[in-house]
Amino acid sequence: MATLRCMEGVPATDEDRRGAFDELKGLLSSGRIDAAEFATRSSKVAGATTLSELAALVTDHGRAPAAAPASKESFGTVVGDALTSPRLGRTVGRFAAGSELRRVLLWALVIGGLALGAAFATSLFDSTTDSSPTGPAIPGITRPTATAAPHPDLLTRNGFVKLRDDMRAKLGSTRYLSAVIYPDYATIEVPISGDPDHSQRWYYNGSFPYNPTASPRRPGSKSSDLRDVRVTALTSAIRRAPAQLNVRDADRTYLIFDSRSGRAVMSVYVTNASNDTGYWTMRLTGATVTEYRAP
């Protein structure tokens, strides 16, 4: 894409890498990439040295390419994907500011301001006309209750066990294909009984407030059971991971479970404000498979 060409050789800053990492988390949460793809891409973010490398990691996720030839692409079309990440988008924007494309950005800001104003007016109207305390229902979405369930720390023993118990109570099973677990929420891909071609992705934040999203299931993918996780080994690895992986002052930790290859593994990822990242992959029993330590 022309966006990538215009950013080739431009050094990436730590803020750019953090923005790309946050964008990958958003793509994962929305289901546009799966846990395995997230693990692969996030491990590459720390080593990316240019903006073009970061842009490739966050924009190439299966969407159809623009039909127009590259030579006729408008600026909005060219950088639209990059601007889906606000932090990366601001970085891209600073290159347009010094060129004839400045006017395009100005018009985009004007149109965006008008759109925000319209959205605010609509929401204000809805809030004054709708007597329901939670607003009008949205088809296909189960609204959280007015008193939402407290958010447990899912990276603790109690939090993980609660997630597992709630999953069994809600879904009738604790079998999964893949899962990504953060301290305050998780996304879990589960098999559909009687349908080997599709899976469901559930969102959990102390409860399951939304209906699942369905997506094609990777051919031949295998499921495993969260009941097989040795919780004491997992929580011990979470505590030890920053020192084990040479990540000082770690401020972000999350887990990735993946069983689709038939070899069920769980990985602890840690990173810090300097974007030093490491991961520790284990069997569900806690036996180490591999480690990637920050330089």
C-alpha positions as protocol buffer text, in pm:
chain_id: "A"
residue {
  index: 1
  type: MET
  ca { x: 0 y: 0 z: 0 }
}
residue {
  index: 2
  type: ALA
  ca { x: 101 y: 357 z: -54 }
}
residue {
  index: 3
  type: THR
  ca { x: 76 y: 414 z: 322 }
}
residue {
  index: 4
  type: LEU
  ca { x: 348 y: 162 z: 388 }
}
residue {
  index: 5
  type: ARG
  ca { x: 569 y: 306 z: 114 }
}
residue {
  index: 6
  type: CYS
  ca { x: 539 y: 658 z: 255 }
}
residue {
  index: 7
  type: MET
  ca { x: 652 y: 534 z: 599 }
}
residue {
  index: 8
  type: GLU
  ca { x: 940 y: 311 z: 490 }
}
residue {
  index: 9
  type: GLY
  ca { x: 1258 y: 399 z: 673 }
}
residue {
  index: 10
  type: VAL
  ca { x: 1082 y: 629 z: 921 }
}
residue {
  index: 11
  type: PRO
  ca { x: 1194 y: 527 z: 1272 }
}
residue {
  index: 12
  type: ALA
  ca { x: 926 y: 401 z: 1512 }
}
residue {
  index: 13
  type: THR
  ca { x: 918 y: 540 z: 1866 }
}
residue {
  index: 14
  type: ASP
  ca { x: 822 y: 357 z: 2185 }
}
residue {
  index: 15
  type: GLU
  ca { x: 489 y: 541 z: 2177 }
}
residue {
  index: 16
  type: ASP
  ca { x: 430 y: 413 z: 1822 }
}
residue {
  index: 17
  type: ARG
  ca { x: 499 y: 56 z: 1935 }
}
residue {
  index: 18
  type: ARG
  ca { x: 264 y: 90 z: 2233 }
}
residue {
  index: 19
  type: GLY
  ca { x: -5 y: 227 z: 2001 }
}
residue {
  index: 20
  type: ALA
  ca { x: 37 y: -70 z: 1765 }
}
residue {
  index: 21
  type: PHE
  ca { x: 19 y: -311 z: 2059 }
}
residue {
  index: 22
  type: ASP
  ca { x: -306 y: -150 z: 2179 }
}
residue {
  index: 23
  type: GLU
  ca { x: -448 y: -171 z: 1828 }
}
residue {
  index: 24
  type: LEU
  ca { x: -372 y: -543 z: 1812 }
}
residue {
  index: 25
  type: LYS
  ca { x: -560 y: -588 z: 2139 }
}
residue {
  index: 26
  type: GLY
  ca { x: -857 y: -413 z: 1979 }
}
residue {
  index: 27
  type: LEU
  ca { x: -843 y: -637 z: 1671 }
}
residue {
  index: 28
  type: LEU
  ca { x: -833 y: -942 z: 1895 }
}
residue {
  index: 29
  type: SER
  ca { x: -1127 y: -827 z: 2109 }
}
residue {
  index: 30
  type: SER
  ca { x: -1336 y: -760 z: 1797 }
}
residue {
  index: 31
  type: GLY
  ca { x: -1257 y: -1102 z: 1651 }
}
residue {
  index: 32
  type: ARG
  ca { x: -1071 y: -970 z: 1346 }
}
residue {
  index: 33
  type: ILE
  ca { x: -765 y: -1172 z: 1443 }
}
residue {
  index: 34
  type: ASP
  ca { x: -750 y: -1482 z: 1661 }
}
residue {
  index: 35
  type: ALA
  ca { x: -537 y: -1558 z: 1964 }
}
residue {
  index: 36
  type: ALA
  ca { x: -263 y: -1733 z: 1770 }
}
residue {
  index: 37
  type: GLU
  ca { x: -235 y: -1444 z: 1522 }
}
residue {
  index: 38
  type: PHE
  ca { x: -232 y: -1196 z: 1809 }
}
residue {
  index: 39
  type: ALA
  ca { x: 51 y: -1386 z: 1977 }
}
residue {
  index: 40
  type: THR
  ca { x: 254 y: -1387 z: 1656 }
}
residue {
  index: 41
  type: ARG
  ca { x: 200 y: -1018 z: 1578 }
}
residue {
  index: 42
  type: SER
  ca { x: 243 y: -886 z: 1930 }
}
residue {
  index: 43
  type: SER
  ca { x: 577 y: -1062 z: 1958 }
}
residue {
  index: 44
  type: LYS
  ca { x: 691 y: -873 z: 1646 }
}
residue {
  index: 45
  type: VAL
  ca { x: 585 y: -531 z: 1772 }
}
residue {
  index: 46
  type: ALA
  ca { x: 873 y: -503 z: 2016 }
}
residue {
  index: 47
  type: GLY
  ca { x: 1126 y: -566 z: 1738 }
}
residue {
  index: 48
  type: ALA
  ca { x: 969 y: -331 z: 1482 }
}
residue {
  index: 49
  type: THR
  ca { x: 1203 y: -41 z: 1405 }
}
residue {
  index: 50
  type: THR
  ca { x: 1006 y: 152 z: 1139 }
}
residue {
  index: 51
  type: LEU
  ca { x: 651 y: 280 z: 1103 }
}
residue {
  index: 52
  type: SER
  ca { x: 598 y: 69 z: 792 }
}
residue {
  index: 53
  type: GLU
  ca { x: 668 y: -246 z: 993 }
}
residue {
  index: 54
  type: LEU
  ca { x: 415 y: -143 z: 1258 }
}
residue {
  index: 55
  type: ALA
  ca { x: 154 y: -46 z: 998 }
}
residue {
  index: 56
  type: ALA
  ca { x: 184 y: -388 z: 834 }
}
residue {
  index: 57
  type: LEU
  ca { x: 122 y: -558 z: 1166 }
}
residue {
  index: 58
  type: VAL
  ca { x: -198 y: -368 z: 1246 }
}
residue {
  index: 59
  type: THR
  ca { x: -354 y: -320 z: 901 }
}
residue {
  index: 60
  type: ASP
  ca { x: -305 y: -654 z: 725 }
}
residue {
  index: 61
  type: HIS
  ca { x: -582 y: -858 z: 882 }
}
residue {
  index: 62
  type: GLY
  ca { x: -779 y: -1007 z: 598 }
}
residue {
  index: 63
  type: ARG
  ca { x: -976 y: -710 z: 469 }
}
residue {
  index: 64
  type: ALA
  ca { x: -1015 y: -686 z: 95 }
}
residue {
  index: 65
  type: PRO
  ca { x: -770 y: -446 z: -75 }
}
residue {
  index: 66
  type: ALA
  ca { x: -898 y: -128 z: -233 }
}
residue {
  index: 67
  type: ALA
  ca { x: -1016 y: -178 z: -592 }
}
residue {
  index: 68
  type: ALA
  ca { x: -859 y: 143 z: -723 }
}
residue {
  index: 69
  type: PRO
  ca { x: -500 y: 136 z: -853 }
}
residue {
  index: 70
  type: ALA
  ca { x: -236 y: 257 z: -609 }
}
residue {
  index: 71
  type: SER
  ca { x: -160 y: 561 z: -823 }
}
residue {
  index: 72
  type: LYS
  ca { x: -519 y: 685 z: -792 }
}
residue {
  index: 73
  type: GLU
  ca { x: -573 y: 618 z: -423 }
}
residue {
  index: 74
  type: SER
  ca { x: -687 y: 917 z: -219 }
}
residue {
  index: 75
  type: PHE
  ca { x: -508 y: 1003 z: 100 }
}
residue {
  index: 76
  type: GLY
  ca { x: -813 y: 901 z: 303 }
}
residue {
  index: 77
  type: THR
  ca { x: -816 y: 559 z: 138 }
}
residue {
  index: 78
  type: VAL
  ca { x: -444 y: 508 z: 172 }
}
residue {
  index: 79
  type: VAL
  ca { x: -417 y: 581 z: 545 }
}
residue {
  index: 80
  type: GLY
  ca { x: -766 y: 477 z: 651 }
}
residue {
  index: 81
  type: ASP
  ca { x: -643 y: 149 z: 795 }
}
residue {
  index: 82
  type: ALA
  ca { x: -362 y: 312 z: 989 }
}
residue {
  index: 83
  type: LEU
  ca { x: -601 y: 568 z: 1135 }
}
residue {
  index: 84
  type: THR
  ca { x: -806 y: 290 z: 1297 }
}
residue {
  index: 85
  type: SER
  ca { x: -541 y: 315 z: 1566 }
}
residue {
  index: 86
  type: PRO
  ca { x: -559 y: 671 z: 1707 }
}
residue {
  index: 87
  type: ARG
  ca { x: -200 y: 665 z: 1835 }
}
residue {
  index: 88
  type: LEU
  ca { x: -59 y: 522 z: 1513 }
}
residue {
  index: 89
  type: GLY
  ca { x: -287 y: 751 z: 1315 }
}
residue {
  index: 90
  type: ARG
  ca { x: -144 y: 1059 z: 1483 }
}
residue {
  index: 91
  type: THR
  ca { x: 202 y: 942 z: 1386 }
}
residue {
  index: 92
  type: VAL
  ca { x: 99 y: 895 z: 1024 }
}
residue {
  index: 93
  type: GLY
  ca { x: -67 y: 1235 z: 1028 }
}
residue {
  index: 94
  type: ARG
  ca { x: 252 y: 1419 z: 1111 }
}
residue {
  index: 95
  type: PHE
  ca { x: 394 y: 1320 z: 771 }
}
residue {
  index: 96
  type: ALA
  ca { x: 90 y: 1459 z: 588 }
}
residue {
  index: 97
  type: ALA
  ca { x: 113 y: 1790 z: 774 }
}
residue {
  index: 98
  type: GLY
  ca { x: 418 y: 1898 z: 576 }
}
residue {
  index: 99
  type: SER
  ca { x: 275 y: 1825 z: 232 }
}
residue {
  index: 100
  type: GLU
  ca { x: -9 y: 1916 z: 1 }
}
residue {
  index: 101
  type: LEU
  ca { x: -223 y: 1657 z: 184 }
}
residue {
  index: 102
  type: ARG
  ca { x: -267 y: 1900 z: 473 }
}
residue {
  index: 103
  type: ARG
  ca { x: -590 y: 2025 z: 323 }
}
residue {
  index: 104
  type: VAL
  ca { x: -731 y: 1671 z: 312 }
}
residue {
  index: 105
  type: LEU
  ca { x: -662 y: 1626 z: 681 }
}
residue {
  index: 106
  type: LEU
  ca { x: -824 y: 1961 z: 758 }
}
residue {
  index: 107
  type: TRP
  ca { x: -1140 y: 1862 z: 573 }
}
residue {
  index: 108
  type: ALA
  ca { x: -1138 y: 1528 z: 754 }
}
residue {
  index: 109
  type: LEU
  ca { x: -1122 y: 1708 z: 1088 }
}
residue {
  index: 110
  type: VAL
  ca { x: -1410 y: 1936 z: 990 }
}
residue {
  index: 111
  type: ILE
  ca { x: -1628 y: 1646 z: 874 }
}
residue {
  index: 112
  type: GLY
  ca { x: -1535 y: 1447 z: 1182 }
}
residue {
  index: 113
  type: GLY
  ca { x: -1636 y: 1740 z: 1405 }
}
residue {
  index: 114
  type: LEU
  ca { x: -1973 y: 1766 z: 1233 }
}
residue {
  index: 115
  type: ALA
  ca { x: -2028 y: 1392 z: 1273 }
}
residue {
  index: 116
  type: LEU
  ca { x: -1944 y: 1406 z: 1643 }
}
residue {
  index: 117
  type: GLY
  ca { x: -2182 y: 1697 z: 1689 }
}
residue {
  index: 118
  type: ALA
  ca { x: -2462 y: 1503 z: 1519 }
}
residue {
  index: 119
  type: ALA
  ca { x: -2391 y: 1198 z: 1732 }
}
residue {
  index: 120
  type: PHE
  ca { x: -2398 y: 1407 z: 2050 }
}
residue {
  index: 121
  type: ALA
  ca { x: -2728 y: 1567 z: 1953 }
}
residue {
  index: 122
  type: THR
  ca { x: -2880 y: 1226 z: 1875 }
}
residue {
  index: 123
  type: SER
  ca { x: -2763 y: 1076 z: 2205 }
}
residue {
  index: 124
  type: LEU
  ca { x: -2897 y: 1380 z: 2394 }
}
residue {
  index: 125
  type: PHE
  ca { x: -3234 y: 1342 z: 2223 }
}
residue {
  index: 126
  type: ASP
  ca { x: -3246 y: 969 z: 2298 }
}
residue {
  index: 127
  type: SER
  ca { x: -3155 y: 1024 z: 2663 }
}
residue {
  index: 128
  type: THR
  ca { x: -3438 y: 1275 z: 2709 }
}
residue {
  index: 129
  type: THR
  ca { x: -3704 y: 1070 z: 2530 }
}
residue {
  index: 130
  type: ASP
  ca { x: -3628 y: 718 z: 2646 }
}
residue {
  index: 131
  type: SER
  ca { x: -3763 y: 640 z: 2992 }
}
residue {
  index: 132
  type: SER
  ca { x: -3565 y: 315 z: 3023 }
}
residue {
  index: 133
  type: PRO
  ca { x: -3269 y: 357 z: 3262 }
}
residue {
  index: 134
  type: THR
  ca { x: -3048 y: 150 z: 3035 }
}
residue {
  index: 135
  type: GLY
  ca { x: -3162 y: 293 z: 2703 }
}
residue {
  index: 136
  type: PRO
  ca { x: -3338 y: 119 z: 2410 }
}
residue {
  index: 137
  type: ALA
  ca { x: -3262 y: -246 z: 2348 }
}
residue {
  index: 138
  type: ILE
  ca { x: -3025 y: -341 z: 2068 }
}
residue {
  index: 139
  type: PRO
  ca { x: -3122 y: -657 z: 1876 }
}
residue {
  index: 140
  type: GLY
  ca { x: -2880 y: -942 z: 1937 }
}
residue {
  index: 141
  type: ILE
  ca { x: -2720 y: -780 z: 2242 }
}
residue {
  index: 142
  type: THR
  ca { x: -2789 y: -872 z: 2602 }
}
residue {
  index: 143
  type: ARG
  ca { x: -2745 y: -555 z: 2807 }
}
residue {
  index: 144
  type: PRO
  ca { x: -2552 y: -570 z: 3134 }
}
residue {
  index: 145
  type: THR
  ca { x: -2771 y: -523 z: 3438 }
}
residue {
  index: 146
  type: ALA
  ca { x: -2779 y: -185 z: 3610 }
}
residue {
  index: 147
  type: THR
  ca { x: -2561 y: -328 z: 3888 }
}
residue {
  index: 148
  type: ALA
  ca { x: -2285 y: -494 z: 3688 }
}
residue {
  index: 149
  type: ALA
  ca { x: -2098 y: -785 z: 3838 }
}
residue {
  index: 150
  type: PRO
  ca { x: -1771 y: -683 z: 4002 }
}
residue {
  index: 151
  type: HIS
  ca { x: -1468 y: -733 z: 3783 }
}
residue {
  index: 152
  type: PRO
  ca { x: -1243 y: -996 z: 3939 }
}
residue {
  index: 153
  type: ASP
  ca { x: -871 y: -1000 z: 3869 }
}
residue {
  index: 154
  type: LEU
  ca { x: -868 y: -1290 z: 3625 }
}
residue {
  index: 155
  type: LEU
  ca { x: -493 y: -1337 z: 3664 }
}
residue {
  index: 156
  type: THR
  ca { x: -534 y: -1447 z: 4025 }
}
residue {
  index: 157
  type: ARG
  ca { x: -631 y: -1793 z: 4141 }
}
residue {
  index: 158
  type: ASN
  ca { x: -976 y: -1682 z: 4257 }
}
residue {
  index: 159
  type: GLY
  ca { x: -1041 y: -1483 z: 3940 }
}
residue {
  index: 160
  type: PHE
  ca { x: -941 y: -1767 z: 3706 }
}
residue {
  index: 161
  type: VAL
  ca { x: -1145 y: -2022 z: 3900 }
}
residue {
  index: 162
  type: LYS
  ca { x: -1447 y: -1790 z: 3893 }
}
residue {
  index: 163
  type: LEU
  ca { x: -1415 y: -1750 z: 3516 }
}
residue {
  index: 164
  type: ARG
  ca { x: -1403 y: -2127 z: 3479 }
}
residue {
  index: 165
  type: ASP
  ca { x: -1702 y: -2182 z: 3709 }
}
residue {
  index: 166
  type: ASP
  ca { x: -1905 y: -1908 z: 3538 }
}
residue {
  index: 167
  type: MET
  ca { x: -1819 y: -2056 z: 3199 }
}
residue {
  index: 168
  type: ARG
  ca { x: -1953 y: -2396 z: 3304 }
}
residue {
  index: 169
  type: ALA
  ca { x: -2268 y: -2239 z: 3450 }
}
residue {
  index: 170
  type: LYS
  ca { x: -2333 y: -2030 z: 3138 }
}
residue {
  index: 171
  type: LEU
  ca { x: -2219 y: -2260 z: 2858 }
}
residue {
  index: 172
  type: GLY
  ca { x: -2249 y: -2601 z: 3020 }
}
residue {
  index: 173
  type: SER
  ca { x: -1884 y: -2674 z: 2944 }
}
residue {
  index: 174
  type: THR
  ca { x: -1534 y: -2540 z: 2998 }
}
residue {
  index: 175
  type: ARG
  ca { x: -1397 y: -2660 z: 2665 }
}
residue {
  index: 176
  type: TYR
  ca { x: -1226 y: -2397 z: 2451 }
}
residue {
  index: 177
  type: LEU
  ca { x: -1034 y: -2356 z: 2125 }
}
residue {
  index: 178
  type: SER
  ca { x: -849 y: -2040 z: 2221 }
}
residue {
  index: 179
  type: ALA
  ca { x: -871 y: -1768 z: 2483 }
}
residue {
  index: 180
  type: VAL
  ca { x: -704 y: -1441 z: 2573 }
}
residue {
  index: 181
  type: ILE
  ca { x: -730 y: -1337 z: 2938 }
}
residue {
  index: 182
  type: TYR
  ca { x: -647 y: -991 z: 3072 }
}
residue {
  index: 183
  type: PRO
  ca { x: -679 y: -886 z: 3437 }
}
residue {
  index: 184
  type: ASP
  ca { x: -1028 y: -740 z: 3385 }
}
residue {
  index: 185
  type: TYR
  ca { x: -1176 y: -925 z: 3087 }
}
residue {
  index: 186
  type: ALA
  ca { x: -1135 y: -1224 z: 2858 }
}
residue {
  index: 187
  type: THR
  ca { x: -1238 y: -1341 z: 2513 }
}
residue {
  index: 188
  type: ILE
  ca { x: -1296 y: -1714 z: 2477 }
}
residue {
  index: 189
  type: GLU
  ca { x: -1343 y: -1908 z: 2154 }
}
residue {
  index: 190
  type: VAL
  ca { x: -1547 y: -2224 z: 2213 }
}
residue {
  index: 191
  type: PRO
  ca { x: -1658 y: -2510 z: 1987 }
}
residue {
  index: 192
  type: ILE
  ca { x: -2022 y: -2545 z: 1888 }
}
residue {
  index: 193
  type: SER
  ca { x: -2167 y: -2885 z: 1962 }
}
residue {
  index: 194
  type: GLY
  ca { x: -2272 y: -3060 z: 1639 }
}
residue {
  index: 195
  type: ASP
  ca { x: -2112 y: -2792 z: 1417 }
}
residue {
  index: 196
  type: PRO
  ca { x: -1744 y: -2866 z: 1341 }
}
residue {
  index: 197
  type: ASP
  ca { x: -1725 y: -2577 z: 1092 }
}
residue {
  index: 198
  type: HIS
  ca { x: -1802 y: -2288 z: 1329 }
}
residue {
  index: 199
  type: SER
  ca { x: -1709 y: -2160 z: 1672 }
}
residue {
  index: 200
  type: GLN
  ca { x: -1841 y: -1898 z: 1913 }
}
residue {
  index: 201
  type: ARG
  ca { x: -1648 y: -1615 z: 2073 }
}
residue {
  index: 202
  type: TRP
  ca { x: -1765 y: -1506 z: 2418 }
}
residue {
  index: 203
  type: TYR
  ca { x: -1672 y: -1192 z: 2611 }
}
residue {
  index: 204
  type: TYR
  ca { x: -1631 y: -1220 z: 2990 }
}
residue {
  index: 205
  type: ASN
  ca { x: -1582 y: -944 z: 3248 }
}
residue {
  index: 206
  type: GLY
  ca { x: -1706 y: -1107 z: 3567 }
}
residue {
  index: 207
  type: SER
  ca { x: -2016 y: -1224 z: 3379 }
}
residue {
  index: 208
  type: PHE
  ca { x: -2110 y: -1292 z: 3018 }
}
residue {
  index: 209
  type: PRO
  ca { x: -2301 y: -971 z: 2934 }
}
residue {
  index: 210
  type: TYR
  ca { x: -2329 y: -1019 z: 2557 }
}
residue {
  index: 211
  type: ASN
  ca { x: -2444 y: -1283 z: 2314 }
}
residue {
  index: 212
  type: PRO
  ca { x: -2157 y: -1465 z: 2141 }
}
residue {
  index: 213
  type: THR
  ca { x: -2033 y: -1392 z: 1792 }
}
residue {
  index: 214
  type: ALA
  ca { x: -2005 y: -1685 z: 1551 }
}
residue {
  index: 215
  type: SER
  ca { x: -1719 y: -1732 z: 1307 }
}
residue {
  index: 216
  type: PRO
  ca { x: -1575 y: -2006 z: 1085 }
}
residue {
  index: 217
  type: ARG
  ca { x: -1373 y: -2262 z: 1276 }
}
residue {
  index: 218
  type: ARG
  ca { x: -1022 y: -2344 z: 1158 }
}
residue {
  index: 219
  type: PRO
  ca { x: -1037 y: -2685 z: 983 }
}
residue {
  index: 220
  type: GLY
  ca { x: -911 y: -2966 z: 1203 }
}
residue {
  index: 221
  type: SER
  ca { x: -882 y: -2748 z: 1515 }
}
residue {
  index: 222
  type: LYS
  ca { x: -896 y: -2929 z: 1848 }
}
residue {
  index: 223
  type: SER
  ca { x: -1047 y: -2818 z: 2177 }
}
residue {
  index: 224
  type: SER
  ca { x: -918 y: -2857 z: 2532 }
}
residue {
  index: 225
  type: ASP
  ca { x: -1067 y: -2813 z: 2877 }
}
residue {
  index: 226
  type: LEU
  ca { x: -988 y: -2532 z: 3122 }
}
residue {
  index: 227
  type: ARG
  ca { x: -1042 y: -2784 z: 3401 }
}
residue {
  index: 228
  type: ASP
  ca { x: -710 y: -2940 z: 3297 }
}
residue {
  index: 229
  type: VAL
  ca { x: -520 y: -2622 z: 3383 }
}
residue {
  index: 230
  type: ARG
  ca { x: -301 y: -2661 z: 3691 }
}
residue {
  index: 231
  type: VAL
  ca { x: -402 y: -2331 z: 3849 }
}
residue {
  index: 232
  type: THR
  ca { x: -125 y: -2320 z: 4109 }
}
residue {
  index: 233
  type: ALA
  ca { x: 138 y: -2357 z: 3836 }
}
residue {
  index: 234
  type: LEU
  ca { x: -30 y: -2088 z: 3625 }
}
residue {
  index: 235
  type: THR
  ca { x: -54 y: -1829 z: 3902 }
}
residue {
  index: 236
  type: SER
  ca { x: 303 y: -1903 z: 4008 }
}
residue {
  index: 237
  type: ALA
  ca { x: 421 y: -1842 z: 3650 }
}
residue {
  index: 238
  type: ILE
  ca { x: 227 y: -1513 z: 3640 }
}
residue {
  index: 239
  type: ARG
  ca { x: 406 y: -1391 z: 3953 }
}
residue {
  index: 240
  type: ARG
  ca { x: 749 y: -1502 z: 3834 }
}
residue {
  index: 241
  type: ALA
  ca { x: 717 y: -1401 z: 3469 }
}
residue {
  index: 242
  type: PRO
  ca { x: 858 y: -1043 z: 3485 }
}
residue {
  index: 243
  type: ALA
  ca { x: 1185 y: -1159 z: 3643 }
}
residue {
  index: 244
  type: GLN
  ca { x: 1195 y: -1482 z: 3444 }
}
residue {
  index: 245
  type: LEU
  ca { x: 1151 y: -1295 z: 3115 }
}
residue {
  index: 246
  type: ASN
  ca { x: 1378 y: -1002 z: 3202 }
}
residue {
  index: 247
  type: VAL
  ca { x: 1097 y: -744 z: 3182 }
}
residue {
  index: 248
  type: ARG
  ca { x: 1160 y: -478 z: 3444 }
}
residue {
  index: 249
  type: ASP
  ca { x: 872 y: -273 z: 3585 }
}
residue {
  index: 250
  type: ALA
  ca { x: 618 y: -480 z: 3393 }
}
residue {
  index: 251
  type: ASP
  ca { x: 286 y: -301 z: 3374 }
}
residue {
  index: 252
  type: ARG
  ca { x: 87 y: -529 z: 3142 }
}
residue {
  index: 253
  type: THR
  ca { x: 31 y: -902 z: 3179 }
}
residue {
  index: 254
  type: TYR
  ca { x: -209 y: -1126 z: 2990 }
}
residue {
  index: 255
  type: LEU
  ca { x: -258 y: -1494 z: 2908 }
}
residue {
  index: 256
  type: ILE
  ca { x: -311 y: -1675 z: 2580 }
}
residue {
  index: 257
  type: PHE
  ca { x: -454 y: -2028 z: 2565 }
}
residue {
  index: 258
  type: ASP
  ca { x: -449 y: -2219 z: 2237 }
}
residue {
  index: 259
  type: SER
  ca { x: -538 y: -2582 z: 2174 }
}
residue {
  index: 260
  type: ARG
  ca { x: -631 y: -2579 z: 1805 }
}
residue {
  index: 261
  type: SER
  ca { x: -314 y: -2752 z: 1687 }
}
residue {
  index: 262
  type: GLY
  ca { x: -394 y: -3046 z: 1915 }
}
residue {
  index: 263
  type: ARG
  ca { x: -119 y: -2944 z: 2158 }
}
residue {
  index: 264
  type: ALA
  ca { x: -281 y: -2739 z: 2432 }
}
residue {
  index: 265
  type: VAL
  ca { x: -53 y: -2463 z: 2562 }
}
residue {
  index: 266
  type: MET
  ca { x: -87 y: -2151 z: 2774 }
}
residue {
  index: 267
  type: SER
  ca { x: 139 y: -1847 z: 2751 }
}
residue {
  index: 268
  type: VAL
  ca { x: 207 y: -1563 z: 2993 }
}
residue {
  index: 269
  type: TYR
  ca { x: 292 y: -1234 z: 2817 }
}
residue {
  index: 270
  type: VAL
  ca { x: 445 y: -940 z: 3003 }
}
residue {
  index: 271
  type: THR
  ca { x: 548 y: -596 z: 2879 }
}
residue {
  index: 272
  type: ASN
  ca { x: 640 y: -257 z: 3025 }
}
residue {
  index: 273
  type: ALA
  ca { x: 620 y: 112 z: 2937 }
}
residue {
  index: 274
  type: SER
  ca { x: 940 y: 80 z: 2731 }
}
residue {
  index: 275
  type: ASN
  ca { x: 769 y: -196 z: 2530 }
}
residue {
  index: 276
  type: ASP
  ca { x: 1010 y: -463 z: 2652 }
}
residue {
  index: 277
  type: THR
  ca { x: 812 y: -783 z: 2596 }
}
residue {
  index: 278
  type: GLY
  ca { x: 858 y: -1145 z: 2687 }
}
residue {
  index: 279
  type: TYR
  ca { x: 643 y: -1457 z: 2689 }
}
residue {
  index: 280
  type: TRP
  ca { x: 654 y: -1795 z: 2863 }
}
residue {
  index: 281
  type: THR
  ca { x: 471 y: -2085 z: 2698 }
}
residue {
  index: 282
  type: MET
  ca { x: 375 y: -2392 z: 2902 }
}
residue {
  index: 283
  type: ARG
  ca { x: 165 y: -2705 z: 2892 }
}
residue {
  index: 284
  type: LEU
  ca { x: -155 y: -2688 z: 3094 }
}
residue {
  index: 285
  type: THR
  ca { x: 34 y: -2868 z: 3370 }
}
residue {
  index: 286
  type: GLY
  ca { x: 288 y: -2584 z: 3393 }
}
residue {
  index: 287
  type: ALA
  ca { x: 573 y: -2766 z: 3215 }
}
residue {
  index: 288
  type: THR
  ca { x: 776 y: -2515 z: 3012 }
}
residue {
  index: 289
  type: VAL
  ca { x: 762 y: -2541 z: 2633 }
}
residue {
  index: 290
  type: THR
  ca { x: 951 y: -2226 z: 2537 }
}
residue {
  index: 291
  type: GLU
  ca { x: 1049 y: -1881 z: 2662 }
}
residue {
  index: 292
  type: TYR
  ca { x: 1118 y: -1552 z: 2488 }
}
residue {
  index: 293
  type: ARG
  ca { x: 1310 y: -1312 z: 2711 }
}
residue {
  index: 294
  type: ALA
  ca { x: 1332 y: -939 z: 2658 }
}
residue {
  index: 295
  type: PRO
  ca { x: 1681 y: -827 z: 2545 }
}
